[in-house]
């Protein structure tokens, strides 16, 4: 299995998380809307380092592959991941996020396209799924630009505090057309 090497040559690259990325992880998850993306608290340098260790454990176990999306200076701009890898059905669950300074630059959609290509070609997966809260149109736009078709609505799927959120489900199959870079969803 090979690593993802290039996303947009000279612009974005995917690479495995490194111990030295802990400060970027801590900054990313320090914002309230991002904290729930971590799956557990990431409020200290030690918790950020443990988050990175968990990504490495998932990779070794073959259950999840998380990539830092970086720029030419190796600064972390975000994350794309395929987790819940199911070899019986050749499926995986996709997630993505970007740091605030990287939003609106195509980082997530470029990273997601590269991740999907890698998951289909190198992991041999057939179906990739993702979901986003319906009140998050930016996440929907990323999914659409990366070729993930809308499949339906999961009513009251997520609960944050006392509020429940509907989730729109998207999927992309290995046999789906490859989206053109920069093409609208």
Secondary structure, DSSP 8 states (H G I E B T S, - for coil): ------SBTTTBEEEE--GGGHHHHHHHHTSHHHHGGGSS---SHHHHHHHHHHHHHHHHHTS-EEEEEE-TT--EEEEEEEEEEETTTTEEEEEEEE-GGGTTTTHHHHHHHHHHHHHHHTS---EEEEEEETT-HHHHHHHHHTT-EEEEEEEEEEEETTEEEEEEEEEEETTS----TT---
